Amino acid sequence: MQTVSKSQLKSQLLEYLRKVEKDKKPLIVTHAGKPVVKITPFDQDSKAVLKSLRGSVLRYDDPNEPVGLEDWKALK
C-alpha cells in the first residue's frame, strides 16, 4: 500500500487520485508520519455491499408488537 504525506498529496492530488483509480489500490495519507486517511477506489460490486449488511436486518412477524429490550441495542 502506497503512502503519501498531506503536503505532498496537496500539491499532486489529481495525480494520486488517477493512480488509485488506475491501480485499484488504496492510498494512505499521513500527517507527521502517522496514517490519518485512507483513499480507496470505488467498488461497484453490489454483492460486497450486500454482504456487509448480512445479518444486520431484523425481521418481525408482527410489526405492531413492541420491540424487545435486546432488539433496542441492534436498532441504535
mmCIF file of the N, C-alpha and C atoms, coordinates in Angstrom:
data_MODEL
# 
_entry.id   MODEL 
# 
loop_
_atom_site.group_PDB 
_atom_site.id 
_atom_site.type_symbol 
_atom_site.label_atom_id 
_atom_site.label_alt_id 
_atom_site.label_comp_id 
_atom_site.label_asym_id 
_atom_site.label_entity_id 
_atom_site.label_seq_id 
_atom_site.pdbx_PDB_ins_code 
_atom_site.Cartn_x 
_atom_site.Cartn_y 
_atom_site.Cartn_z 
_atom_site.occupancy 
_atom_site.B_iso_or_equiv 
_atom_site.pdbx_formal_charge 
_atom_site.auth_seq_id 
_atom_site.auth_comp_id 
_atom_site.auth_asym_id 
_atom_site.auth_atom_id 
_atom_site.pdbx_PDB_model_num 
ATOM 1   N N  . MET A 1 1  ? 0.835   -1.166  0.000   1.00 0.00 ? 1  MET A N  1 
ATOM 2   C CA . MET A 1 1  ? 0.000   0.000   0.000   1.00 0.00 ? 1  MET A CA 1 
ATOM 3   C C  . MET A 1 1  ? 0.889   1.241   0.000   1.00 0.00 ? 1  MET A C  1 
ATOM 4   N N  . GLN A 1 2  ? 0.602   2.162   -0.886  1.00 0.00 ? 2  GLN A N  1 
ATOM 5   C CA . GLN A 1 2  ? 1.412   3.368   -1.005  1.00 0.00 ? 2  GLN A CA 1 
ATOM 6   C C  . GLN A 1 2  ? 0.994   4.391   0.045   1.00 0.00 ? 2  GLN A C  1 
ATOM 7   N N  . THR A 1 3  ? 1.961   5.139   0.550   1.00 0.00 ? 3  THR A N  1 
ATOM 8   C CA . THR A 1 3  ? 1.674   6.208   1.500   1.00 0.00 ? 3  THR A CA 1 
ATOM 9   C C  . THR A 1 3  ? 2.191   7.528   0.947   1.00 0.00 ? 3  THR A C  1 
ATOM 10  N N  . VAL A 1 4  ? 1.538   8.611   1.378   1.00 0.00 ? 4  VAL A N  1 
ATOM 11  C CA . VAL A 1 4  ? 1.926   9.946   0.946   1.00 0.00 ? 4  VAL A CA 1 
ATOM 12  C C  . VAL A 1 4  ? 1.596   10.917  2.079   1.00 0.00 ? 4  VAL A C  1 
ATOM 13  N N  . SER A 1 5  ? 2.414   11.941  2.238   1.00 0.00 ? 5  SER A N  1 
ATOM 14  C CA . SER A 1 5  ? 2.152   12.941  3.274   1.00 0.00 ? 5  SER A CA 1 
ATOM 15  C C  . SER A 1 5  ? 1.060   13.901  2.800   1.00 0.00 ? 5  SER A C  1 
ATOM 16  N N  . LYS A 1 6  ? 0.426   14.573  3.751   1.00 0.00 ? 6  LYS A N  1 
ATOM 17  C CA . LYS A 1 6  ? -0.625  15.534  3.403   1.00 0.00 ? 6  LYS A CA 1 
ATOM 18  C C  . LYS A 1 6  ? -0.099  16.619  2.472   1.00 0.00 ? 6  LYS A C  1 
ATOM 19  N N  . SER A 1 7  ? 1.084   17.142  2.773   1.00 0.00 ? 7  SER A N  1 
ATOM 20  C CA . SER A 1 7  ? 1.635   18.227  1.965   1.00 0.00 ? 7  SER A CA 1 
ATOM 21  C C  . SER A 1 7  ? 1.942   17.766  0.543   1.00 0.00 ? 7  SER A C  1 
ATOM 22  N N  . GLN A 1 8  ? 2.449   16.556  0.408   1.00 0.00 ? 8  GLN A N  1 
ATOM 23  C CA . GLN A 1 8  ? 2.743   16.022  -0.922  1.00 0.00 ? 8  GLN A CA 1 
ATOM 24  C C  . GLN A 1 8  ? 1.441   15.765  -1.683  1.00 0.00 ? 8  GLN A C  1 
ATOM 25  N N  . LEU A 1 9  ? 0.435   15.252  -0.993  1.00 0.00 ? 9  LEU A N  1 
ATOM 26  C CA . LEU A 1 9  ? -0.855  14.986  -1.622  1.00 0.00 ? 9  LEU A CA 1 
ATOM 27  C C  . LEU A 1 9  ? -1.495  16.284  -2.105  1.00 0.00 ? 9  LEU A C  1 
ATOM 28  N N  . LYS A 1 10 ? -1.386  17.321  -1.296  1.00 0.00 ? 10 LYS A N  1 
ATOM 29  C CA . LYS A 1 10 ? -1.996  18.607  -1.641  1.00 0.00 ? 10 LYS A CA 1 
ATOM 30  C C  . LYS A 1 10 ? -1.465  19.139  -2.971  1.00 0.00 ? 10 LYS A C  1 
ATOM 31  N N  . SER A 1 11 ? -0.178  19.010  -3.189  1.00 0.00 ? 11 SER A N  1 
ATOM 32  C CA . SER A 1 11 ? 0.413   19.555  -4.409  1.00 0.00 ? 11 SER A CA 1 
ATOM 33  C C  . SER A 1 11 ? 0.202   18.670  -5.636  1.00 0.00 ? 11 SER A C  1 
ATOM 34  N N  . GLN A 1 12 ? -0.114  17.372  -5.423  1.00 0.00 ? 12 GLN A N  1 
ATOM 35  C CA . GLN A 1 12 ? -0.255  16.447  -6.554  1.00 0.00 ? 12 GLN A CA 1 
ATOM 36  C C  . GLN A 1 12 ? -1.517  15.596  -6.437  1.00 0.00 ? 12 GLN A C  1 
ATOM 37  N N  . LEU A 1 13 ? -2.593  16.177  -5.932  1.00 0.00 ? 13 LEU A N  1 
ATOM 38  C CA . LEU A 1 13 ? -3.810  15.418  -5.652  1.00 0.00 ? 13 LEU A CA 1 
ATOM 39  C C  . LEU A 1 13 ? -4.342  14.691  -6.874  1.00 0.00 ? 13 LEU A C  1 
ATOM 40  N N  . LEU A 1 14 ? -4.494  15.369  -7.987  1.00 0.00 ? 14 LEU A N  1 
ATOM 41  C CA . LEU A 1 14 ? -5.063  14.750  -9.183  1.00 0.00 ? 14 LEU A CA 1 
ATOM 42  C C  . LEU A 1 14 ? -4.231  13.554  -9.644  1.00 0.00 ? 14 LEU A C  1 
ATOM 43  N N  . GLU A 1 15 ? -2.928  13.681  -9.581  1.00 0.00 ? 15 GLU A N  1 
ATOM 44  C CA . GLU A 1 15 ? -2.039  12.583  -9.975  1.00 0.00 ? 15 GLU A CA 1 
ATOM 45  C C  . GLU A 1 15 ? -2.254  11.354  -9.077  1.00 0.00 ? 15 GLU A C  1 
ATOM 46  N N  . TYR A 1 16 ? -2.353  11.575  -7.773  1.00 0.00 ? 16 TYR A N  1 
ATOM 47  C CA . TYR A 1 16 ? -2.568  10.456  -6.844  1.00 0.00 ? 16 TYR A CA 1 
ATOM 48  C C  . TYR A 1 16 ? -3.949  9.828   -7.026  1.00 0.00 ? 16 TYR A C  1 
ATOM 49  N N  . LEU A 1 17 ? -4.965  10.649  -7.257  1.00 0.00 ? 17 LEU A N  1 
ATOM 50  C CA . LEU A 1 17 ? -6.307  10.105  -7.484  1.00 0.00 ? 17 LEU A CA 1 
ATOM 51  C C  . LEU A 1 17 ? -6.345  9.244   -8.742  1.00 0.00 ? 17 LEU A C  1 
ATOM 52  N N  . ARG A 1 18 ? -5.674  9.692   -9.785  1.00 0.00 ? 18 ARG A N  1 
ATOM 53  C CA . ARG A 1 18 ? -5.615  8.894   -11.017 1.00 0.00 ? 18 ARG A CA 1 
ATOM 54  C C  . ARG A 1 18 ? -4.897  7.568   -10.777 1.00 0.00 ? 18 ARG A C  1 
ATOM 55  N N  . LYS A 1 19 ? -3.848  7.608   -9.955  1.00 0.00 ? 19 LYS A N  1 
ATOM 56  C CA . LYS A 1 19 ? -3.096  6.386   -9.658  1.00 0.00 ? 19 LYS A CA 1 
ATOM 57  C C  . LYS A 1 19 ? -3.958  5.389   -8.879  1.00 0.00 ? 19 LYS A C  1 
ATOM 58  N N  . VAL A 1 20 ? -4.708  5.861   -7.898  1.00 0.00 ? 20 VAL A N  1 
ATOM 59  C CA . VAL A 1 20 ? -5.600  4.984   -7.130  1.00 0.00 ? 20 VAL A CA 1 
ATOM 60  C C  . VAL A 1 20 ? -6.649  4.379   -8.054  1.00 0.00 ? 20 VAL A C  1 
ATOM 61  N N  . GLU A 1 21 ? -7.195  5.197   -8.929  1.00 0.00 ? 21 GLU A N  1 
ATOM 62  C CA . GLU A 1 21 ? -8.212  4.722   -9.870  1.00 0.00 ? 21 GLU A CA 1 
ATOM 63  C C  . GLU A 1 21 ? -7.635  3.683   -10.831 1.00 0.00 ? 21 GLU A C  1 
ATOM 64  N N  . LYS A 1 22 ? -6.449  3.932   -11.343 1.00 0.00 ? 22 LYS A N  1 
ATOM 65  C CA . LYS A 1 22 ? -5.829  3.037   -12.325 1.00 0.00 ? 22 LYS A CA 1 
ATOM 66  C C  . LYS A 1 22 ? -5.368  1.723   -11.692 1.00 0.00 ? 22 LYS A C  1 
ATOM 67  N N  . ASP A 1 23 ? -4.659  1.815   -10.560 1.00 0.00 ? 23 ASP A N  1 
ATOM 68  C CA . ASP A 1 23 ? -4.073  0.628   -9.930  1.00 0.00 ? 23 ASP A CA 1 
ATOM 69  C C  . ASP A 1 23 ? -5.064  -0.154  -9.073  1.00 0.00 ? 23 ASP A C  1 
ATOM 70  N N  . LYS A 1 24 ? -6.190  0.474   -8.723  1.00 0.00 ? 24 LYS A N  1 
ATOM 71  C CA . LYS A 1 24 ? -7.208  -0.165  -7.862  1.00 0.00 ? 24 LYS A CA 1 
ATOM 72  C C  . LYS A 1 24 ? -6.633  -0.548  -6.499  1.00 0.00 ? 24 LYS A C  1 
ATOM 73  N N  . LYS A 1 25 ? -5.679  0.256   -6.021  1.00 0.00 ? 25 LYS A N  1 
ATOM 74  C CA . LYS A 1 25 ? -5.062  0.008   -4.713  1.00 0.00 ? 25 LYS A CA 1 
ATOM 75  C C  . LYS A 1 25 ? -5.229  1.249   -3.842  1.00 0.00 ? 25 LYS A C  1 
ATOM 76  N N  . PRO A 1 26 ? -5.446  1.054   -2.532  1.00 0.00 ? 26 PRO A N  1 
ATOM 77  C CA . PRO A 1 26 ? -5.639  2.199   -1.644  1.00 0.00 ? 26 PRO A CA 1 
ATOM 78  C C  . PRO A 1 26 ? -4.372  3.029   -1.452  1.00 0.00 ? 26 PRO A C  1 
ATOM 79  N N  . LEU A 1 27 ? -4.588  4.259   -1.033  1.00 0.00 ? 27 LEU A N  1 
ATOM 80  C CA . LEU A 1 27 ? -3.504  5.190   -0.744  1.00 0.00 ? 27 LEU A CA 1 
ATOM 81  C C  . LEU A 1 27 ? -3.683  5.672   0.696   1.00 0.00 ? 27 LEU A C  1 
ATOM 82  N N  . ILE A 1 28 ? -2.630  5.593   1.493   1.00 0.00 ? 28 ILE A N  1 
ATOM 83  C CA . ILE A 1 28 ? -2.666  6.047   2.879   1.00 0.00 ? 28 ILE A CA 1 
ATOM 84  C C  . ILE A 1 28 ? -2.046  7.439   2.946   1.00 0.00 ? 28 ILE A C  1 
ATOM 85  N N  . VAL A 1 29 ? -2.782  8.380   3.539   1.00 0.00 ? 29 VAL A N  1 
ATOM 86  C CA . VAL A 1 29 ? -2.295  9.746   3.713   1.00 0.00 ? 29 VAL A CA 1 
ATOM 87  C C  . VAL A 1 29 ? -1.802  9.879   5.150   1.00 0.00 ? 29 VAL A C  1 
ATOM 88  N N  . THR A 1 30 ? -0.599  10.438  5.299   1.00 0.00 ? 30 THR A N  1 
ATOM 89  C CA . THR A 1 30 ? -0.004  10.560  6.627   1.00 0.00 ? 30 THR A CA 1 
ATOM 90  C C  . THR A 1 30 ? 0.124   12.018  7.048   1.00 0.00 ? 30 THR A C  1 
ATOM 91  N N  . HIS A 1 31 ? 0.171   12.212  8.356   1.00 0.00 ? 31 HIS A N  1 
ATOM 92  C CA . HIS A 1 31 ? 0.451   13.523  8.947   1.00 0.00 ? 31 HIS A CA 1 
ATOM 93  C C  . HIS A 1 31 ? 1.455   13.288  10.067  1.00 0.00 ? 31 HIS A C  1 
ATOM 94  N N  . ALA A 1 32 ? 2.576   13.925  9.987   1.00 0.00 ? 32 ALA A N  1 
ATOM 95  C CA . ALA A 1 32 ? 3.668   13.735  10.952  1.00 0.00 ? 32 ALA A CA 1 
ATOM 96  C C  . ALA A 1 32 ? 4.076   12.266  11.027  1.00 0.00 ? 32 ALA A C  1 
ATOM 97  N N  . GLY A 1 33 ? 4.031   11.587  9.884   1.00 0.00 ? 33 GLY A N  1 
ATOM 98  C CA . GLY A 1 33 ? 4.464   10.199  9.809   1.00 0.00 ? 33 GLY A CA 1 
ATOM 99  C C  . GLY A 1 33 ? 3.444   9.170   10.264  1.00 0.00 ? 33 GLY A C  1 
ATOM 100 N N  . LYS A 1 34 ? 2.262   9.629   10.689  1.00 0.00 ? 34 LYS A N  1 
ATOM 101 C CA . LYS A 1 34 ? 1.226   8.700   11.157  1.00 0.00 ? 34 LYS A CA 1 
ATOM 102 C C  . LYS A 1 34 ? 0.067   8.672   10.165  1.00 0.00 ? 34 LYS A C  1 
ATOM 103 N N  . PRO A 1 35 ? -0.481  7.495   9.874   1.00 0.00 ? 35 PRO A N  1 
ATOM 104 C CA . PRO A 1 35 ? -1.603  7.407   8.940   1.00 0.00 ? 35 PRO A CA 1 
ATOM 105 C C  . PRO A 1 35 ? -2.850  8.091   9.505   1.00 0.00 ? 35 PRO A C  1 
ATOM 106 N N  . VAL A 1 36 ? -3.505  8.909   8.658   1.00 0.00 ? 36 VAL A N  1 
ATOM 107 C CA . VAL A 1 36 ? -4.705  9.629   9.097   1.00 0.00 ? 36 VAL A CA 1 
ATOM 108 C C  . VAL A 1 36 ? -5.899  9.412   8.174   1.00 0.00 ? 36 VAL A C  1 
ATOM 109 N N  . VAL A 1 37 ? -5.649  9.117   6.901   1.00 0.00 ? 37 VAL A N  1 
ATOM 110 C CA . VAL A 1 37 ? -6.726  8.959   5.923   1.00 0.00 ? 37 VAL A CA 1 
ATOM 111 C C  . VAL A 1 37 ? -6.368  7.830   4.966   1.00 0.00 ? 37 VAL A C  1 
ATOM 112 N N  . LYS A 1 38 ? -7.392  7.072   4.564   1.00 0.00 ? 38 LYS A N  1 
ATOM 113 C CA . LYS A 1 38 ? -7.198  6.018   3.568   1.00 0.00 ? 38 LYS A CA 1 
ATOM 114 C C  . LYS A 1 38 ? -8.104  6.331   2.378   1.00 0.00 ? 38 LYS A C  1 
ATOM 115 N N  . ILE A 1 39 ? -7.513  6.486   1.205   1.00 0.00 ? 39 ILE A N  1 
ATOM 116 C CA . ILE A 1 39 ? -8.263  6.731   -0.027  1.00 0.00 ? 39 ILE A CA 1 
ATOM 117 C C  . ILE A 1 39 ? -8.321  5.412   -0.780  1.00 0.00 ? 39 ILE A C  1 
ATOM 118 N N  . THR A 1 40 ? -9.532  4.938   -1.043  1.00 0.00 ? 40 THR A N  1 
ATOM 119 C CA . THR A 1 40 ? -9.698  3.652   -1.721  1.00 0.00 ? 40 THR A CA 1 
ATOM 120 C C  . THR A 1 40 ? -10.475 3.833   -3.010  1.00 0.00 ? 40 THR A C  1 
ATOM 121 N N  . PRO A 1 41 ? -10.227 2.978   -3.997  1.00 0.00 ? 41 PRO A N  1 
ATOM 122 C CA . PRO A 1 41 ? -11.009 3.049   -5.233  1.00 0.00 ? 41 PRO A CA 1 
ATOM 123 C C  . PRO A 1 41 ? -12.452 2.650   -4.960  1.00 0.00 ? 41 PRO A C  1 
ATOM 124 N N  . PHE A 1 42 ? -13.373 3.239   -5.695  1.00 0.00 ? 42 PHE A N  1 
ATOM 125 C CA . PHE A 1 42 ? -14.793 2.933   -5.544  1.00 0.00 ? 42 PHE A CA 1 
ATOM 126 C C  . PHE A 1 42 ? -15.062 1.534   -6.065  1.00 0.00 ? 42 PHE A C  1 
ATOM 127 N N  . ASP A 1 43 ? -15.794 0.742   -5.283  1.00 0.00 ? 43 ASP A N  1 
ATOM 128 C CA . ASP A 1 43 ? -16.115 -0.637  -5.656  1.00 0.00 ? 43 ASP A CA 1 
ATOM 129 C C  . ASP A 1 43 ? -17.592 -0.713  -6.009  1.00 0.00 ? 43 ASP A C  1 
ATOM 130 N N  . GLN A 1 44 ? -17.895 -1.012  -7.252  1.00 0.00 ? 44 GLN A N  1 
ATOM 131 C CA . GLN A 1 44 ? -19.284 -1.073  -7.696  1.00 0.00 ? 44 GLN A CA 1 
ATOM 132 C C  . GLN A 1 44 ? -19.886 -2.460  -7.537  1.00 0.00 ? 44 GLN A C  1 
ATOM 133 N N  . ASP A 1 45 ? -19.179 -3.350  -6.883  1.00 0.00 ? 45 ASP A N  1 
ATOM 134 C CA . ASP A 1 45 ? -19.667 -4.703  -6.684  1.00 0.00 ? 45 ASP A CA 1 
ATOM 135 C C  . ASP A 1 45 ? -20.773 -4.685  -5.635  1.00 0.00 ? 45 ASP A C  1 
ATOM 136 N N  . SER A 1 46 ? -22.001 -4.791  -6.082  1.00 0.00 ? 46 SER A N  1 
ATOM 137 C CA . SER A 1 46 ? -23.136 -4.716  -5.160  1.00 0.00 ? 46 SER A CA 1 
ATOM 138 C C  . SER A 1 46 ? -23.167 -5.898  -4.204  1.00 0.00 ? 46 SER A C  1 
ATOM 139 N N  . LYS A 1 47 ? -22.610 -7.023  -4.608  1.00 0.00 ? 47 LYS A N  1 
ATOM 140 C CA . LYS A 1 47 ? -22.589 -8.184  -3.724  1.00 0.00 ? 47 LYS A CA 1 
ATOM 141 C C  . LYS A 1 47 ? -21.759 -7.894  -2.477  1.00 0.00 ? 47 LYS A C  1 
ATOM 142 N N  . ALA A 1 48 ? -20.669 -7.165  -2.633  1.00 0.00 ? 48 ALA A N  1 
ATOM 143 C CA . ALA A 1 48 ? -19.830 -6.828  -1.485  1.00 0.00 ? 48 ALA A CA 1 
ATOM 144 C C  . ALA A 1 48 ? -20.585 -5.922  -0.518  1.00 0.00 ? 48 ALA A C  1 
ATOM 145 N N  . VAL A 1 49 ? -21.354 -5.000  -1.050  1.00 0.00 ? 49 VAL A N  1 
ATOM 146 C CA . VAL A 1 49 ? -22.147 -4.108  -0.207  1.00 0.00 ? 49 VAL A CA 1 
ATOM 147 C C  . VAL A 1 49 ? -23.199 -4.901  0.544   1.00 0.00 ? 49 VAL A C  1 
ATOM 148 N N  . LEU A 1 50 ? -23.896 -5.768  -0.164  1.00 0.00 ? 50 LEU A N  1 
ATOM 149 C CA . LEU A 1 50 ? -24.939 -6.567  0.473   1.00 0.00 ? 50 LEU A CA 1 
ATOM 150 C C  . LEU A 1 50 ? -24.360 -7.538  1.498   1.00 0.00 ? 50 LEU A C  1 
ATOM 151 N N  . LYS A 1 51 ? -23.162 -8.053  1.226   1.00 0.00 ? 51 LYS A N  1 
ATOM 152 C CA . LYS A 1 51 ? -22.533 -8.989  2.152   1.00 0.00 ? 51 LYS A CA 1 
ATOM 153 C C  . LYS A 1 51 ? -22.268 -8.320  3.499   1.00 0.00 ? 51 LYS A C  1 
ATOM 154 N N  . SER A 1 52 ? -21.870 -7.057  3.460   1.00 0.00 ? 52 SER A N  1 
ATOM 155 C CA . SER A 1 52 ? -21.596 -6.358  4.715   1.00 0.00 ? 52 SER A CA 1 
ATOM 156 C C  . SER A 1 52 ? -22.863 -6.114  5.524   1.00 0.00 ? 52 SER A C  1 
ATOM 157 N N  . LEU A 1 53 ? -24.024 -6.148  4.874   1.00 0.00 ? 53 LEU A N  1 
ATOM 158 C CA . LEU A 1 53 ? -25.298 -5.951  5.572   1.00 0.00 ? 53 LEU A CA 1 
ATOM 159 C C  . LEU A 1 53 ? -25.907 -7.248  6.085   1.00 0.00 ? 53 LEU A C  1 
ATOM 160 N N  . ARG A 1 54 ? -25.375 -8.382  5.637   1.00 0.00 ? 54 ARG A N  1 
ATOM 161 C CA . ARG A 1 54 ? -25.941 -9.675  6.025   1.00 0.00 ? 54 ARG A CA 1 
ATOM 162 C C  . ARG A 1 54 ? -25.972 -9.824  7.543   1.00 0.00 ? 54 ARG A C  1 
ATOM 163 N N  . GLY A 1 55 ? -27.125 -10.220 8.045   1.00 0.00 ? 55 GLY A N  1 
ATOM 164 C CA . GLY A 1 55 ? -27.294 -10.424 9.480   1.00 0.00 ? 55 GLY A CA 1 
ATOM 165 C C  . GLY A 1 55 ? -27.642 -9.164  10.254  1.00 0.00 ? 55 GLY A C  1 
ATOM 166 N N  . SER A 1 56 ? -27.676 -8.018  9.578   1.00 0.00 ? 56 SER A N  1 
ATOM 167 C CA . SER A 1 56 ? -27.968 -6.774  10.287  1.00 0.00 ? 56 SER A CA 1 
ATOM 168 C C  . SER A 1 56 ? -29.447 -6.394  10.233  1.00 0.00 ? 56 SER A C  1 
ATOM 169 N N  . VAL A 1 57 ? -30.216 -7.077  9.406   1.00 0.00 ? 57 VAL A N  1 
ATOM 170 C CA . VAL A 1 57 ? -31.637 -6.762  9.265   1.00 0.00 ? 57 VAL A CA 1 
ATOM 171 C C  . VAL A 1 57 ? -32.445 -7.675  10.184  1.00 0.00 ? 57 VAL A C  1 
ATOM 172 N N  . LEU A 1 58 ? -33.306 -7.043  10.969  1.00 0.00 ? 58 LEU A N  1 
ATOM 173 C CA . LEU A 1 58 ? -34.163 -7.800  11.874  1.00 0.00 ? 58 LEU A CA 1 
ATOM 174 C C  . LEU A 1 58 ? -35.519 -8.015  11.220  1.00 0.00 ? 58 LEU A C  1 
ATOM 175 N N  . ARG A 1 59 ? -36.105 -9.171  11.447  1.00 0.00 ? 59 ARG A N  1 
ATOM 176 C CA . ARG A 1 59 ? -37.417 -9.480  10.883  1.00 0.00 ? 59 ARG A CA 1 
ATOM 177 C C  . ARG A 1 59 ? -38.385 -9.672  12.039  1.00 0.00 ? 59 ARG A C  1 
ATOM 178 N N  . TYR A 1 60 ? -39.516 -9.041  11.918  1.00 0.00 ? 60 TYR A N  1 
ATOM 179 C CA . TYR A 1 60 ? -40.554 -9.166  12.934  1.00 0.00 ? 60 TYR A CA 1 
ATOM 180 C C  . TYR A 1 60 ? -41.789 -9.782  12.305  1.00 0.00 ? 60 TYR A C  1 
ATOM 181 N N  . ASP A 1 61 ? -42.328 -10.788 12.966  1.00 0.00 ? 61 ASP A N  1 
ATOM 182 C CA . ASP A 1 61 ? -43.549 -11.426 12.468  1.00 0.00 ? 61 ASP A CA 1 
ATOM 183 C C  . ASP A 1 61 ? -44.730 -10.468 12.543  1.00 0.00 ? 61 ASP A C  1 
ATOM 184 N N  . ASP A 1 62 ? -44.795 -9.697  13.601  1.00 0.00 ? 62 ASP A N  1 
ATOM 185 C CA . ASP A 1 62 ? -45.876 -8.728  13.758  1.00 0.00 ? 62 ASP A CA 1 
ATOM 186 C C  . ASP A 1 62 ? -45.245 -7.358  14.015  1.00 0.00 ? 62 ASP A C  1 
ATOM 187 N N  . PRO A 1 63 ? -45.191 -6.504  12.999  1.00 0.00 ? 63 PRO A N  1 
ATOM 188 C CA . PRO A 1 63 ? -44.526 -5.208  13.159  1.00 0.00 ? 63 PRO A CA 1 
ATOM 189 C C  . PRO A 1 63 ? -45.215 -4.277  14.150  1.00 0.00 ? 63 PRO A C  1 
ATOM 190 N N  . ASN A 1 64 ? -46.435 -4.604  14.566  1.00 0.00 ? 64 ASN A N  1 
ATOM 191 C CA . ASN A 1 64 ? -47.144 -3.760  15.522  1.00 0.00 ? 64 ASN A CA 1 
ATOM 192 C C  . ASN A 1 64 ? -46.848 -4.134  16.974  1.00 0.00 ? 64 ASN A C  1 
ATOM 193 N N  . GLU A 1 65 ? -46.149 -5.240  17.174  1.00 0.00 ? 65 GLU A N  1 
ATOM 194 C CA . GLU A 1 65 ? -45.772 -5.669  18.523  1.00 0.00 ? 65 GLU A CA 1 
ATOM 195 C C  . GLU A 1 65 ? -44.659 -4.754  19.045  1.00 0.00 ? 65 GLU A C  1 
ATOM 196 N N  . PRO A 1 66 ? -44.574 -4.558  20.346  1.00 0.00 ? 66 PRO A N  1 
ATOM 197 C CA . PRO A 1 66 ? -43.469 -3.768  20.907  1.00 0.00 ? 66 PRO A CA 1 
ATOM 198 C C  . PRO A 1 66 ? -42.125 -4.459  20.641  1.00 0.00 ? 66 PRO A C  1 
ATOM 199 N N  . VAL A 1 67 ? -41.104 -3.653  20.499  1.00 0.00 ? 67 VAL A N  1 
ATOM 200 C CA . VAL A 1 67 ? -39.756 -4.172  20.264  1.00 0.00 ? 67 VAL A CA 1 
ATOM 201 C C  . VAL A 1 67 ? -39.175 -4.637  21.596  1.00 0.00 ? 67 VAL A C  1 
ATOM 202 N N  . GLY A 1 68 ? -38.543 -5.815  21.602  1.00 0.00 ? 68 GLY A N  1 
ATOM 203 C CA . GLY A 1 68 ? -37.935 -6.350  22.816  1.00 0.00 ? 68 GLY A CA 1 
ATOM 204 C C  . GLY A 1 68 ? -36.725 -5.545  23.250  1.00 0.00 ? 68 GLY A C  1 
ATOM 205 N N  . LEU A 1 69 ? -36.380 -5.630  24.518  1.00 0.00 ? 69 LEU A N  1 
ATOM 206 C CA . LEU A 1 69 ? -35.247 -4.871  25.061  1.00 0.00 ? 69 LEU A CA 1 
ATOM 207 C C  . LEU A 1 69 ? -33.935 -5.206  24.361  1.00 0.00 ? 69 LEU A C  1 
ATOM 208 N N  . GLU A 1 70 ? -33.709 -6.469  24.045  1.00 0.00 ? 70 GLU A N  1 
ATOM 209 C CA . GLU A 1 70 ? -32.466 -6.869  23.373  1.00 0.00 ? 70 GLU A CA 1 
ATOM 210 C C  . GLU A 1 70 ? -32.380 -6.292  21.959  1.00 0.00 ? 70 GLU A C  1 
ATOM 211 N N  . ASP A 1 71 ? -33.532 -6.131  21.310  1.00 0.00 ? 71 ASP A N  1 
ATOM 212 C CA . ASP A 1 71 ? -33.535 -5.601  19.944  1.00 0.00 ? 71 ASP A CA 1 
ATOM 213 C C  . ASP A 1 71 ? -33.226 -4.113  19.908  1.00 0.00 ? 71 ASP A C  1 
ATOM 214 N N  . TRP A 1 72 ? -33.461 -3.397  20.986  1.00 0.00 ? 72 TRP A N  1 
ATOM 215 C CA . TRP A 1 72 ? -33.163 -1.970  21.006  1.00 0.00 ? 72 TRP A CA 1 
ATOM 216 C C  . TRP A 1 72 ? -31.678 -1.723  20.770  1.00 0.00 ? 72 TRP A C  1 
ATOM 217 N N  . LYS A 1 73 ? -30.828 -2.589  21.284  1.00 0.00 ? 73 LYS A N  1 
ATOM 218 C CA . LYS A 1 73 ? -29.383 -2.432  21.093  1.00 0.00 ? 73 LYS A CA 1 
ATOM 219 C C  . LYS A 1 73 ? -29.031 -2.512  19.612  1.00 0.00 ? 73 LYS A C  1 
ATOM 220 N N  . ALA A 1 74 ? -29.667 -3.416  18.892  1.00 0.00 ? 74 ALA A N  1 
ATOM 221 C CA . ALA A 1 74 ? -29.393 -3.580  17.462  1.00 0.00 ? 74 ALA A CA 1 
ATOM 222 C C  . ALA A 1 74 ? -29.933 -2.409  16.656  1.00 0.00 ? 74 ALA A C  1 
ATOM 223 N N  . LEU A 1 75 ? -30.954 -1.742  17.156  1.00 0.00 ? 75 LEU A N  1 
ATOM 224 C CA . LEU A 1 75 ? -31.564 -0.636  16.421  1.00 0.00 ? 75 LEU A CA 1 
ATOM 225 C C  . LEU A 1 75 ? -30.829 0.682   16.615  1.00 0.00 ? 75 LEU A C  1 
ATOM 226 N N  . LYS A 1 76 ? -29.918 0.748   17.566  1.00 0.00 ? 76 LYS A N  1 
ATOM 227 C CA . LYS A 1 76 ? -29.189 2.006   17.818  1.00 0.00 ? 76 LYS A CA 1 
ATOM 228 C C  . LYS A 1 76 ? -28.128 2.219   16.790  1.00 0.00 ? 76 LYS A C  1 
# 
